[in-house]
Amino acid sequence: MRKALSLIAAVLALAGPAAAQEANVKASLVPETLGVQPGGTVTVALRFDIREHWHTYWSYPGDSGEATAVTWTLPEGVTAGPLQFPYPERIDVGPLTNFGYENTVLHLTDIKVPATATPGSTLSVKADAVWLVCAEICIPEEADLALDIPVVEGAPPVNEAAKADFAATRAKFERPSPWPARFAVADGQLTVAVDAPELAKAGLTSAVLFPKSGGFIKNAGSQTVDTSNGELRIATEVGRRLNTPEKIAAAPPFPALLVVTGADGQTQAFAFEAKPGAAAAQPAGEGALSIWMALGFAFLGGLILNLMPCVFPVLSMKALALAQKGGDVRKARLGGLAYTAGVILSFVALAAAMLVLRGAGEAIAWGFQLQMPAVIVGLSLLFFAIGLNLMGVFEVGSGLQNLGARDTGNGVTGAFFTGVLAAVVATPCTAPFMAGAVGAAITQPAPIAIAIFAALGLGMAAPYLALTLSPALVRRLPRPGAWMVRLKQVLAFPMFGSAAWLLWVLSVQAGATALAAALAASVLAAFALWLWGLAQRGEAGTLARGAAVLAAAAVVAAVVLAPHTATTASAAVGAETSGPKSEAYSAARLESLLSEGKPVFVNLTAAWCVTCLVNEEVALSGQTLAKEFERQGVVYLKGDWTNRDAAITALLEHHGRAGVPLYLVYPAGSRTPTILPQILTETIVLDAFAPARVGS
Amino acid sequence: MLRNLTLAVAVAAFAPAVFAESVFAAPVVGELAPAFTGTDVNGKTVHLADYAGKTVVLEWTNDQCPYVRKHYGSGNMQKTQEAAAADGAVWLTIVSSAEGKQGYVTPDQAKALTADRGAKPSDVILDPSGAIGLTYGAQTTPHIFVIAGDGRLVYAGGIDDKATADPADIPSAKNLVIAALEDVKAGRPVQTPESEPYGCSIKY
């Protein structure tokens, strides 16, 4: 029937104005190797040379069209795998969009030959290929193709004429996405979020989403890409399968292909099934309603901050001071307002700093301030000092703020800076608990982001502000008494706890040496503050004050020194993976390994190379590979080209490469390396070290 | 956590409101089919509302398209049209090909085609501006929509579930239009209300 149909089509074509035209697609079968071993596999390409401006189709053809299909007729025992499609192009036809190929395309099929095949014999394989080819009009075409494959002993020779085409086709094959993806629908938009910080940071020049199934998105819809907030988000018009709330509630996973081109000019296709869910991406078209929502939640979040161990002690003391003071309502109000202003302005200042840095292209999110070891040390010391203050080691009599119960009446300025202090001590608590929410706020336009931070600050200041504005509330506070001294001392412990937690963070971030420096600074700080306290009580003279100043200077020195011990430590942390252990590449090390006849794997990489990072994640971090390397005694040399490195550049040039990645496999006893593809899987690496498995 | 909560609440609270405001180019199955006005091969103005109370089938066609030929050449489309007529349904064949593009026909050519093909539509509407096609989000020829007597769209998609140009696949395919018409006649919800339409792109 198919043949009859194409005959009809051919007759029609002859009868019509296109009479002189040949078929629109020249189809042929091309083997990757010139022969196959018994028990081996030969990859065969169905090659299409397509007439200019015409196209054939991907496995999901889009709004119209039909995927190319092949029916194989094979000798007994020979089996064919599925027809493999490289990632397609987007082809717009009026208001509709198709996914397919123009000019030339190869569809690959793995043909597996039984171990019983006799060397010297020939296997005849037949392919009945059916495809639709369209310009604006469409013509179904078909071809009966045949290929003779000789069965040979040993590895068959590579079909050199087709080598480049096979490589180019394989480079366009999809790989399973190493990153989870999810999607959400709102306001007629479907947003897919791929949790891929590597991609988000990479400065992609293009990212296109291809649906693998119809109806999830409008194929012809334009796609907007957003890489802020550490993930890759693509938003486009939602399709008919998700156009009602009921359908969205019952949404199945969305199978799709993400095709990205990095700053290094390399394009890769990642396949995933995006999961539907409430944890979904910030919808691109979110309207004014949710801004109020966000402000409300920010206010609530601010309120909750008052209960955090970092903030609660400070606030309690402040409130109790108010109760103790009683009386002057006007002064209390002014103080409350100044405190509120201090909190809000601090949050807004932090937000503004972050917006400015992001605007300058820094990949930072909320909590960025905690990525700096110096800030961690500083905050830890601050908490420690507040704890000592609450313990009564020293009093803060005047100056920036009044933490204690004894108000010395430094008024509006003091209250303002208490607000600043409260905001500062709150940051370690906001960062872990609210990084997500605040990070989402940052992706909003600047005025909205600033408003959300201001709401957060207002929420945080609200309880104290309410106290100062309402004398009735103040009267409800418990009467001052000796118990307050005890409470103060008890509240020192959450502060010590916070300080201890920050030191732990520091140890992870910057290592043991930095931790030692910070602990030394803490001891010195305790000593300095104790001396300071003695002087305050008049129990020691000028000498004590001088000693305190000296100790304080030592603290500053320790804080400054601590971060400088950081680099090596954090690098060591970063190297912890379950994959094979690597050593740094050097030409001398490689030379000495090769002269010993050791097998060597060389990986030339760079932190800014997306392909490299993806390969390392996908192919080079598995335990299987680590065990295999260990078993075979493979030495893994890693050359980091993040910063220019003449030795690595030379090695790249030696192999005719202008850049990374480059993967070299030196089998045991060999000085001639095999170059692995730039797109790697663990199997490729394993196979490269297992010559016995070639051809299987 | 807070973000998840925020979004969950926001989505739950506002999703219906947002949807009520949205305008989709493609009609939603289960909701009222969009109204349209067209001109038939006799120059008569036709409104969807003219057929209120009756089941209406809309069929997009392009006589040059291999997928349309598959179903007309084999008699499958005519058979489906007869089944609709037997149920008292109205069948409107619509041509949205723009003038100068494949499938565009003059009223006389359209009449001749209906006669040649032995087609049994209630009427043929010429839509060279593509207005009706775009209102319905019609993608392919054929692309079929079934509207129940209460004006609700109850089916949108292909004529059957075998997306090929090969007439040999018709006997083993499930005719989704006949199935939908049977469900409507029996007063049941349509079992398969949507399918992926297949065929040539409409030449807007």
HADDOCK unambig.tbl for C-alpha pairs under 7 A between the chains (distance, minus, plus):
assign (segid A and resid 1 and name CA) (segid B and resid 168 and name CA) 5.71 0.50 0.50
assign (segid A and resid 2 and name CA) (segid B and resid 166 and name CA) 5.69 0.50 0.50
assign (segid A and resid 63 and name CA) (segid B and resid 139 and name CA) 5.99 0.50 0.50
assign (segid A and resid 64 and name CA) (segid B and resid 139 and name CA) 6.77 0.50 0.50
assign (segid A and resid 64 and name CA) (segid B and resid 140 and name CA) 5.83 0.50 0.50
assign (segid A and resid 64 and name CA) (segid B and resid 198 and name CA) 5.58 0.50 0.50
assign (segid A and resid 64 and name CA) (segid B and resid 199 and name CA) 5.42 0.50 0.50
assign (segid A and resid 64 and name CA) (segid B and resid 200 and name CA) 5.45 0.50 0.50
assign (segid A and resid 64 and name CA) (segid B and resid 201 and name CA) 5.13 0.50 0.50
assign (segid A and resid 65 and name CA) (segid B and resid 198 and name CA) 6.70 0.50 0.50
assign (segid A and resid 65 and name CA) (segid B and resid 199 and name CA) 5.64 0.50 0.50
assign (segid A and resid 65 and name CA) (segid B and resid 200 and name CA) 5.79 0.50 0.50
assign (segid A and resid 66 and name CA) (segid B and resid 164 and name CA) 6.84 0.50 0.50
assign (segid A and resid 94 and name CA) (segid B and resid 204 and name CA) 6.33 0.50 0.50
assign (segid A and resid 96 and name CA) (segid B and resid 139 and name CA) 6.83 0.50 0.50
assign (segid A and resid 137 and name CA) (segid B and resid 102 and name CA) 6.76 0.50 0.50
assign (segid A and resid 138 and name CA) (segid B and resid 65 and name CA) 6.73 0.50 0.50
assign (segid A and resid 138 and name CA) (segid B and resid 200 and name CA) 6.32 0.50 0.50
assign (segid A and resid 139 and name CA) (segid B and resid 66 and name CA) 6.70 0.50 0.50
assign (segid A and resid 186 and name CA) (segid B and resid 15 and name CA) 6.55 0.50 0.50
assign (segid A and resid 187 and name CA) (segid B and resid 18 and name CA) 5.28 0.50 0.50
assign (segid A and resid 187 and name CA) (segid B and resid 19 and name CA) 6.19 0.50 0.50
assign (segid A and resid 187 and name CA) (segid B and resid 22 and name CA) 6.54 0.50 0.50
assign (segid A and resid 188 and name CA) (segid B and resid 22 and name CA) 6.35 0.50 0.50
assign (segid A and resid 214 and name CA) (segid B and resid 196 and name CA) 6.53 0.50 0.50
assign (segid A and resid 243 and name CA) (segid B and resid 28 and name CA) 6.77 0.50 0.50
assign (segid A and resid 245 and name CA) (segid B and resid 16 and name CA) 6.64 0.50 0.50
assign (segid A and resid 278 and name CA) (segid B and resid 7 and name CA) 6.81 0.50 0.50
assign (segid A and resid 278 and name CA) (segid B and resid 8 and name CA) 5.42 0.50 0.50
assign (segid A and resid 279 and name CA) (segid B and resid 4 and name CA) 5.45 0.50 0.50
assign (segid A and resid 290 and name CA) (segid B and resid 10 and name CA) 6.57 0.50 0.50
assign (segid A and resid 434 and name CA) (segid B and resid 2 and name CA) 6.83 0.50 0.50
assign (segid A and resid 436 and name CA) (segid B and resid 3 and name CA) 5.96 0.50 0.50
assign (segid A and resid 437 and name CA) (segid B and resid 2 and name CA) 6.20 0.50 0.50
assign (segid A and resid 437 and name CA) (segid B and resid 3 and name CA) 4.62 0.50 0.50
